[in-house]
Amino acid sequence: MAISFDRALGIHDDALRFRSQRASVLANNLANLDTPNYKARDLDFGSMLKRAEGSSAAMSMTATHQSHHRQAGLIEREDDALYRTPGQPSIDGNTVEEHVEHAKYMENSLAFQATFTMLNGKFKGLTSALRGE
């Protein structure tokens, strides 16, 4: 009987990929903390997960410039990253709030670690099954 990694791993591989992409978006927000008119962005886990569950095909990112690298991932369109509404917008139009971004980044890091631990447990279970333990 063949092992189906898609069934064995469930949504954890997509969730791990999403958490990695969200970390990149949040880090980009922090990097642009002092950039005038920069708008903070974030990804919605629920909507991305629903799309991943509903799609049987591999998801991919789209490039908006010829220099962009082609990479598989969950972000398919530019509008997947949502703009965050600031509690206190700055005078220069920047909507990045450092304390909010740090909190979101830490929350995402904890969720990434939890997803990685779950995925690691799945692989250990598969390894045990293959060894006949």
C-alpha positions in Angstrom: 0.0 0.0 0.0 1.4 3.4 -1.0 1.7 6.3 1.4 0.0 9.4 0.3 1.9 12.4 1.7 -1.0 14.7 0.9 -3.3 12.7 3.1 -0.7 11.9 5.8 0.5 15.5 6.2 -2.9 17.2 5.9 -2.8 21.0 5.8 0.4 21.4 7.8 2.6 21.9 4.8 0.4 24.6 3.3 0.1 26.2 6.8 3.9 26.2 7.2 4.3 27.8 3.8 1.7 30.4 4.6 3.4 31.2 8.0 6.7 31.7 6.2 5.2 34.1 3.7 3.4 36.0 6.4 6.7 36.4 8.3 8.1 37.9 5.1 5.2 40.4 4.8 5.5 41.4 8.5 9.3 41.8 8.3 8.8 44.0 5.2 6.4 46.1 7.3 9.0 46.5 10.0 11.7 47.3 7.5 9.6 50.2 6.1 8.8 51.6 9.5 10.1 55.1 8.6 9.2 55.1 4.9 6.7 57.9 4.1 3.3 56.8 2.8 4.1 53.1 3.3 1.0 51.0 4.0 1.3 48.1 6.4 0.1 44.8 5.0 -0.8 41.4 6.4 -2.2 38.0 5.2 -5.4 36.4 6.4 -4.8 32.8 7.4 -8.4 31.8 7.2 -9.0 32.9 3.6 -5.6 31.4 2.5 -6.4 28.1 4.1 -9.9 28.0 2.5 -8.3 28.6 -0.9 -5.7 25.9 -0.2 -8.3 23.4 0.8 -10.5 24.1 -2.2 -7.6 23.9 -4.7 -6.3 20.5 -5.8 -3.7 22.1 -8.1 -0.4 23.4 -6.8 -0.5 27.1 -5.8 2.0 29.5 -7.2 3.0 33.1 -6.8 2.6 35.5 -9.7 5.5 37.9 -10.7 4.6 41.5 -11.3 8.1 42.3 -12.7 10.4 40.4 -15.0 13.2 40.4 -12.3 11.0 38.6 -9.8 11.9 35.0 -9.0 9.3 32.3 -9.7 8.4 30.4 -6.6 5.6 28.1 -5.4 3.6 29.5 -2.5 0.2 30.5 -1.3 0.1 34.2 -2.4 -1.4 34.1 -5.9 -2.4 37.7 -6.4 -1.2 41.0 -5.1 -4.6 41.6 -3.5 -4.0 38.6 -1.2 -2.0 40.8 1.1 -4.5 43.1 2.9 -3.8 46.6 4.2 -3.9 47.0 7.9 -5.9 49.9 9.4 -3.7 51.7 11.9 -4.8 52.8 15.4 -2.7 55.9 15.2 -1.6 56.8 11.6 1.4 58.9 11.3 1.5 62.4 9.8 3.7 61.2 6.8 1.0 58.6 5.8 2.9 55.5 7.1 0.5 53.0 8.7 3.2 50.8 10.3 2.9 50.7 14.0 6.0 49.1 15.4 4.5 47.5 18.5 1.6 46.0 16.5 4.0 44.6 13.9 6.3 43.1 16.6 3.3 41.5 18.3 2.0 40.1 15.0 5.5 38.8 14.1 5.8 37.0 17.4 2.3 35.6 17.1 3.2 34.3 13.6 6.5 32.9 14.9 4.7 30.9 17.6 2.2 29.6 15.1 5.0 28.7 12.7 6.8 26.8 15.5 3.5 25.0 16.4 2.9 24.0 12.8 6.5 22.9 12.4 6.2 20.7 15.5 3.0 19.2 14.2 4.6 18.5 10.8 7.6 17.0 12.5 5.4 14.7 14.5 3.7 13.6 11.3 7.0 12.7 9.8 8.1 10.8 12.9 4.9 8.8 12.8 5.4 8.0 9.1 9.0 6.9 9.9 7.8 4.7 12.7 5.2 3.2 10.4 7.8 2.5 7.7 10.1 0.8 10.2 7.2 -1.3 11.5 7.5 0.0 15.1 
